[in-house]
Amino acid sequence: MPLPRDVAAARAAFPRGLAQPAGYRFTKDSLLLAGFPAPGTTRRVLDLGAGCGVVGFAFLLGHPDCAATLTALDISPAMVAASRDNAQRLGVADRFSAIAADAANLPDVPGLQPGSFDLCLLNPPYRVPGACRTSPDPARAAARQETTATLADFLAAASRLLAPRGRLALCLPPARLPELLASLTANGLEPKRLQHVHPKPDAPCRLCLVEARKGGKSGLVVGAPLTENASIEKYSRIDK
């Protein structure tokens, strides 16, 4: 069945045109992350710390044969409202829900039952407080720095909400990779895949893409490095 004209236009423009609260802007890292995990037999996807929902929507639209439902969780009511607006624009509202909640203090509410998700997507704040100048805009500050929840908080939340053998896919700068790997295993999430993203072939790694499995066996595969400008189109394919 053909898409309604407004939905087709929104998908054709994606990710441009997404509703975003003032002061907040997602980056291309969100698209790289969305293209990293394979859909497999995923039925329920959680976008943890979702912002306006760009990572989860890119995953759904990039895998049109995947019929999974998507839940977006963010501490900001404004972000949750924006993600609901975007779900309507993109024509996925029938399999989308959004919850305003703190990853560091998850409520016991319908839709957030422990062990209920097959895949968790996480683009956490990259910086710890004091590592860089804090933006005066609360939304931008929360997106960049761990002002409301730490990396350990996000990983604990992911571990709680993932089903056994469920997968977590996330991105983080390489400077925090040792901390990340240690915290993953501490939360019962076994690192299984790692890829480094480079701005160009002879430049240092800028971003790490990591996939972990809840309760998985040890065994990490390090994939071939990705060159950012050559791979962004591959990693952000959207079925239009």
Kinemage of the C-alpha trace (Angstrom):
@kinemage 1
@onewidth
@group {chain A} dominant
@subgroup {mainchain}
@vectorlist {calphas} color= white
{ca met a 1} P 0.000 0.000 0.000
{ca pro a 2} L 1.450 3.421 -0.953
{ca leu a 3} L 2.431 5.683 1.904
{ca pro a 4} L 0.395 8.844 2.531
{ca arg a 5} L 2.027 11.770 0.772
{ca asp a 6} L 3.053 13.557 3.976
{ca val a 7} L 4.609 10.391 5.435
{ca ala a 8} L 6.493 9.676 2.211
{ca ala a 9} L 7.813 13.243 2.233
{ca ala a 10} L 8.936 12.955 5.869
{ca arg a 11} L 10.771 9.713 5.163
{ca ala a 12} L 12.379 11.153 2.049
{ca ala a 13} L 13.707 14.073 4.102
{ca phe a 14} L 14.826 11.925 7.062
{ca pro a 15} L 16.644 12.737 9.263
{ca arg a 16} L 16.112 16.336 8.213
{ca gly a 17} L 12.785 17.709 9.316
{ca leu a 18} L 12.622 15.867 12.630
{ca ala a 19} L 11.059 17.787 15.485
{ca gln a 20} L 13.758 18.718 18.014
{ca pro a 21} L 13.485 20.849 21.152
{ca ala a 22} L 15.324 24.154 20.943
{ca gly a 23} L 19.026 23.820 21.726
{ca tyr a 24} L 19.204 20.082 20.946
{ca arg a 25} L 20.756 18.729 17.746
{ca phe a 26} L 21.540 15.104 17.057
{ca thr a 27} L 24.738 14.197 15.194
{ca lys a 28} L 25.653 11.721 12.463
{ca asp a 29} L 26.856 9.379 15.215
{ca ser a 30} L 23.173 8.564 15.713
{ca leu a 31} L 22.930 7.274 12.131
{ca leu a 32} L 26.140 5.275 12.433
{ca leu a 33} L 24.788 3.635 15.571
{ca ala a 34} L 21.390 2.880 13.997
{ca gly a 35} L 23.055 1.026 11.132
{ca phe a 36} L 25.416 -1.003 13.317
{ca pro a 37} L 23.251 -3.855 14.716
{ca ala a 38} L 21.573 -6.336 12.387
{ca pro a 39} L 17.808 -6.640 12.945
{ca gly a 40} L 17.835 -10.442 13.303
{ca thr a 41} L 14.632 -11.671 14.933
{ca thr a 42} L 14.191 -8.521 16.997
{ca arg a 43} L 10.624 -7.951 18.178
{ca arg a 44} L 10.995 -5.164 20.752
{ca val a 45} L 13.517 -2.331 20.492
{ca leu a 46} L 14.370 0.142 23.244
{ca asp a 47} L 15.961 3.505 22.410
{ca leu a 48} L 17.481 4.390 25.786
{ca gly a 49} L 18.109 8.104 26.301
{ca ala a 50} L 16.336 8.569 22.998
{ca gly a 51} L 16.241 12.335 22.623
{ca cys a 52} L 13.969 13.060 19.674
{ca gly a 53} L 14.088 9.389 18.661
{ca val a 54} L 16.461 9.607 15.705
{ca val a 55} L 18.406 6.396 16.455
{ca gly a 56} L 15.330 4.216 16.878
{ca phe a 57} L 13.539 5.676 13.863
{ca ala a 58} L 16.641 5.260 11.687
{ca phe a 59} L 16.825 1.613 12.762
{ca leu a 60} L 13.166 0.951 11.909
{ca leu a 61} L 13.239 2.772 8.587
{ca gly a 62} L 16.582 1.267 7.633
{ca his a 63} L 15.192 -2.256 8.124
{ca pro a 64} L 11.740 -2.147 6.512
{ca asp a 65} L 11.285 -5.933 6.821
{ca cys a 66} L 11.719 -5.744 10.589
{ca ala a 67} L 8.287 -5.534 12.226
{ca ala a 68} L 9.623 -4.719 15.693
{ca thr a 69} L 7.962 -2.246 18.010
{ca leu a 70} L 9.999 0.682 19.311
{ca thr a 71} L 9.970 2.226 22.790
{ca ala a 72} L 11.785 5.521 23.376
{ca leu a 73} L 12.853 6.464 26.894
{ca asp a 74} L 14.148 9.890 27.844
{ca ile a 75} L 14.224 11.945 31.020
{ca ser a 76} L 12.986 15.076 29.240
{ca pro a 77} L 9.221 15.454 28.663
{ca ala a 78} L 10.036 17.819 25.777
{ca met a 79} L 12.129 15.115 24.095
{ca val a 80} L 9.390 12.547 24.628
{ca ala a 81} L 6.847 14.889 23.056
{ca ala a 82} L 9.167 15.483 20.085
{ca ser a 83} L 9.667 11.740 19.577
{ca arg a 84} L 5.901 11.171 19.527
{ca asp a 85} L 5.523 13.945 16.975
{ca asn a 86} L 8.248 12.367 14.851
{ca ala a 87} L 6.626 8.941 15.035
{ca gln a 88} L 3.438 10.447 13.614
{ca arg a 89} L 5.330 12.242 10.834
{ca leu a 90} L 7.195 9.072 9.839
{ca gly a 91} L 4.138 6.836 9.900
{ca val a 92} L 5.321 4.483 12.667
{ca ala a 93} L 3.087 5.684 15.526
{ca asp a 94} L 1.202 2.366 15.504
{ca arg a 95} L 4.306 0.540 16.733
{ca phe a 96} L 5.866 3.276 18.822
{ca ser a 97} L 5.613 4.333 22.450
{ca ala a 98} L 7.552 6.911 24.470
{ca ile a 99} L 8.141 7.113 28.202
{ca ala a 100} L 9.523 9.993 30.251
{ca ala a 101} L 11.753 8.356 32.856
{ca asp a 102} L 15.167 8.616 34.488
{ca ala a 103} L 17.551 5.844 33.433
{ca ala a 104} L 19.194 6.105 36.856
{ca asn a 105} L 15.883 5.454 38.639
{ca leu a 106} L 13.619 3.439 36.390
{ca pro a 107} L 9.969 3.363 37.419
{ca asp a 108} L 7.894 0.203 37.562
{ca val a 109} L 5.453 1.088 34.798
{ca pro a 110} L 3.804 -0.791 31.925
{ca gly a 111} L 6.150 -0.963 28.978
{ca leu a 112} L 9.313 -1.110 31.097
{ca gln a 113} L 9.097 -4.594 32.519
{ca pro a 114} L 12.482 -6.171 33.258
{ca gly a 115} L 13.680 -8.550 30.565
{ca ser a 116} L 11.219 -7.404 27.913
{ca phe a 117} L 13.417 -6.023 25.102
{ca asp a 118} L 15.428 -7.860 22.445
{ca leu a 119} L 17.591 -4.917 21.412
{ca cys a 120} L 18.620 -1.742 23.206
{ca leu a 121} L 20.099 1.202 21.291
{ca leu a 122} L 22.137 3.652 23.367
{ca asn a 123} L 23.878 6.869 22.365
{ca pro a 124} L 24.860 8.082 25.846
{ca pro a 125} L 26.367 11.436 26.830
{ca tyr a 126} L 30.029 11.310 25.854
{ca arg a 127} L 31.554 13.491 28.583
{ca val a 128} L 31.766 13.312 32.349
{ca pro a 129} L 31.023 16.525 34.296
{ca gly a 130} L 34.004 18.835 34.325
{ca ala a 131} L 35.598 17.341 31.216
{ca cys a 132} L 34.367 20.219 29.068
{ca arg a 133} L 32.402 23.430 29.384
{ca thr a 134} L 28.806 22.820 30.425
{ca ser a 135} L 26.234 24.290 28.083
{ca pro a 136} L 23.813 26.751 29.704
{ca asp a 137} L 21.011 24.979 27.837
{ca pro a 138} L 19.837 22.025 29.988
{ca ala a 139} L 18.848 19.843 27.015
{ca arg a 140} L 22.178 20.310 25.270
{ca ala a 141} L 24.076 19.814 28.520
{ca ala a 142} L 22.248 16.531 29.222
{ca ala a 143} L 22.960 15.279 25.695
{ca arg a 144} L 26.702 15.987 26.005
{ca gln a 145} L 27.532 15.331 29.652
{ca glu a 146} L 26.435 12.894 32.347
{ca thr a 147} L 24.368 15.464 34.196
{ca thr a 148} L 21.429 13.178 35.036
{ca ala a 149} L 22.748 9.621 34.634
{ca thr a 150} L 26.202 8.078 34.340
{ca leu a 151} L 27.392 5.517 31.809
{ca ala a 152} L 27.105 2.876 34.533
{ca asp a 153} L 23.487 3.942 35.138
{ca phe a 154} L 22.614 3.531 31.468
{ca leu a 155} L 24.277 0.113 31.277
{ca ala a 156} L 22.530 -1.080 34.436
{ca ala a 157} L 19.202 0.054 32.963
{ca ala a 158} L 19.926 -1.734 29.683
{ca ser a 159} L 20.847 -4.936 31.521
{ca arg a 160} L 17.653 -4.791 33.576
{ca leu a 161} L 15.380 -4.226 30.586
{ca leu a 162} L 16.989 -6.620 28.090
{ca ala a 163} L 15.772 -10.189 27.809
{ca pro a 164} L 18.298 -12.995 28.295
{ca arg a 165} L 20.522 -13.053 25.200
{ca gly a 166} L 19.211 -9.610 24.292
{ca arg a 167} L 21.621 -7.204 22.594
{ca leu a 168} L 22.876 -3.748 23.447
{ca ala a 169} L 24.352 -1.547 20.701
{ca leu a 170} L 26.001 1.731 21.630
{ca cys a 171} L 28.608 4.266 20.572
{ca leu a 172} L 31.222 6.101 22.621
{ca pro a 173} L 34.551 7.891 22.022
{ca pro a 174} L 37.630 5.636 22.241
{ca ala a 175} L 38.948 7.416 25.346
{ca arg a 176} L 36.144 5.776 27.334
{ca leu a 177} L 36.455 2.305 25.817
{ca pro a 178} L 38.324 0.707 28.784
{ca glu a 179} L 35.692 2.051 31.202
{ca leu a 180} L 32.905 0.869 28.914
{ca leu a 181} L 34.195 -2.687 28.527
{ca ala a 182} L 34.682 -3.057 32.284
{ca ser a 183} L 31.209 -1.677 33.052
{ca leu a 184} L 29.561 -3.890 30.448
{ca thr a 185} L 30.900 -7.077 32.004
{ca ala a 186} L 30.069 -5.799 35.500
{ca asn a 187} L 26.434 -5.540 34.365
{ca gly a 188} L 26.275 -8.993 32.781
{ca leu a 189} L 26.632 -7.635 29.236
{ca glu a 190} L 29.334 -9.468 27.314
{ca pro a 191} L 31.073 -7.418 24.570
{ca lys a 192} L 30.734 -9.296 21.281
{ca arg a 193} L 31.466 -6.827 18.453
{ca leu a 194} L 33.613 -3.720 18.162
{ca gln a 195} L 34.236 -1.416 15.217
{ca his a 196} L 36.293 1.756 15.103
{ca val a 197} L 35.131 4.743 13.071
{ca his a 198} L 37.810 6.999 11.565
{ca pro a 199} L 37.214 10.393 9.883
{ca lys a 200} L 39.602 9.249 7.131
{ca pro a 201} L 41.894 6.227 6.693
{ca asp a 202} L 45.022 7.837 8.153
{ca ala a 203} L 43.266 9.616 11.053
{ca pro a 204} L 42.911 8.298 14.626
{ca cys a 205} L 39.721 6.556 15.676
{ca arg a 206} L 36.986 9.042 16.592
{ca leu a 207} L 34.142 6.736 17.633
{ca cys a 208} L 33.688 3.158 18.822
{ca leu a 209} L 30.616 1.095 17.955
{ca val a 210} L 30.071 -1.746 20.414
{ca glu a 211} L 27.544 -4.567 20.591
{ca ala a 212} L 27.124 -6.640 23.762
{ca arg a 213} L 24.873 -9.549 24.637
{ca lys a 214} L 23.166 -10.103 27.976
{ca gly a 215} L 24.471 -13.314 29.460
{ca gly a 216} L 26.595 -13.983 26.382
{ca lys a 217} L 29.723 -16.103 26.289
{ca ser a 218} L 33.092 -14.385 26.123
{ca gly a 219} L 34.477 -13.716 22.652
{ca leu a 220} L 34.955 -10.271 21.151
{ca val a 221} L 35.221 -9.778 17.381
{ca val a 222} L 36.880 -6.562 16.224
{ca gly a 223} L 35.621 -5.667 12.765
{ca ala a 224} L 37.434 -3.847 10.007
{ca pro a 225} L 37.767 -0.112 10.669
{ca leu a 226} L 35.098 2.124 9.169
{ca thr a 227} L 36.012 5.274 7.323
{ca glu a 228} L 33.384 7.781 8.331
{ca asn a 229} L 32.720 9.569 5.049
{ca ala a 230} L 32.673 6.317 3.083
{ca ser a 231} L 30.404 4.467 5.500
{ca ile a 232} L 27.866 7.074 6.610
{ca glu a 233} L 25.671 6.411 3.575
{ca lys a 234} L 25.841 2.647 4.134
{ca tyr a 235} L 25.104 3.022 7.830
{ca ser a 236} L 22.217 5.428 7.330
{ca arg a 237} L 20.284 3.724 4.545
{ca ile a 238} L 16.612 4.520 4.860
{ca asp a 239} L 13.859 2.793 2.899
{ca lys a 240} L 12.026 5.687 1.316
